[in-house]
Amino acid sequence: MPEPETKSLRSKLAEAESIIEALRTGRVDAVVGEQQVLLLRLRDVEEQLQQSEARYRAVVEDQTDLVYRWNPEGRLTFVNRAFCQFLQQPREELVGHFIGAALPTGANYLGIVVQLSSMDAYQPSFFQEYRVERPTGEVCWLNVTHRLIRDEQARPAEIQSVAHDVTARREAQDQLHQVNVELEQRVEERTAQLRALVHELGEAEQRERRRLAQFLHDDLQQLLVAAKANLGLVRNDAMSDRQTRAFERTLNTLDRSIASSRSLVSQLSPPTLQNAGLLTALHWLSDQMFEMHQLPVHVQGDAQAEPESNQTRDLLFGFSRELLFNVAKHAEATEAWVETRRRSDGQIEVEVRDNGVGFDVARSSSAGERIASFGLRSIDERLRVLGGELQVSSAPGQGSRIALAAPAVMTGVQQDTKPDP
């Protein structure tokens, strides 16, 4: 026999002996192939599969989260140890039963299947949060992630759900919410108290103004008028020129004192404000500003913008007067405008504008100093406490616009809508 054929035969015999030995020792289960011999190490594959499955089950069983699978009909097909411990039931009593009976959460399981079936591969899962009552009566919250598993034909086969106990987080959220509610209640109570105090302060200021005006009218003016009358009684024709001039100067001083006291009375408590309302009082204030400071003030008002309470009326008039005094003293303006309106939120707004030098609101330091010097900070604080607001718009060389807004009726304070006596 030729040498090459001998070598080939020996090689095949050696291969056959190794196959026989593998079959005899159980290292392989089958031999297939015609031109080439292929050894199928089925037992090795099976062992690997078993090890992989054991690792998977160990991971799932050791989970503290609840892992369970269920079919599209809503029947449980698998539950892990944590699931059983959570419900305090053995596995055999859970598998095969309807999930809604085993874990009552009120969830629409058919809807979950439909939703998962409509999702694409880039969003294969979604989560929900449920309130669950355990057999012990303990109430828990579970955050559950649902994921769809399809068969070879891409049809829904099973849904795997993983539930994480978030009771501690929910309790912390509930406690935080309760703290926030209590804090808001305290803030509301404090705000109401502060609002009442600010209201009482405003009322005390108005009462003091009226009291002082009454004193000036009933006492000081009467004394001045009486002094002038008595001085007139001692006048005679025998007076020297020097005495006559002194007498006339004294009468003139008394006349100016009487006029000043009358003006002060009207400034402290304008009769038009008490009797005719805000808009009429602003027209009167316009005349006073021109008479005292030669500042023309144009007043325009909305008939619907009359405050419904004396508190709002007095507040807006007092702040408007303060703003116009600031314009006269600081703004170097030649004209000013005052307009009243009722806003869509029901608040009464008074806008004071001028064509003066203005200031840079964007520059916090200088603007803050300018606003503080104008008394706007105090106005802003009082308005905010009472539920109103202050808006300031200005620019260098472009004048200023300041809008005051206050509720038509003060809330949280005793109302007085009757005209002042």
Secondary structure, DSSP 4 states (H G I P E B T S, - for coil): --HHHHHHHHHHHHHHHHHHHHHHHTS-SEEE-SSS-EEE-HHHHHHHHHHHHHHHHHHHHT-SSEEEEE-TTSBEEEE-HHHHHHHT--GGGTTTSBHHHHS-----HHHHHHHHHTS-TTS-EEEEEEEEE-TTS-EEEEEEEEEEEE-TTS-EEEEEEEEEE-HHHHHHHHHHHHHHHHHHHHHHHHHHHHHHHHHHHHHHHHHHHHHHHHHIIIIIHHHHHHHHHHHHHT--TT--HHHHHHHHHHHHHHHHHHHHHHHHHHHHS-HHHHHH-HHHHHHHHHHHHHHHH---EEEE--GGG--SSHHHHHHHHHHHHHHHHHIIIII--S-EEEEEEE-TTSEEEEEEEE-S----TTSHHHHHHHHHHTTHHHHHHHHHHTT-EEEEEE-TTS-EEEEEEEESS-SSS----SPP-
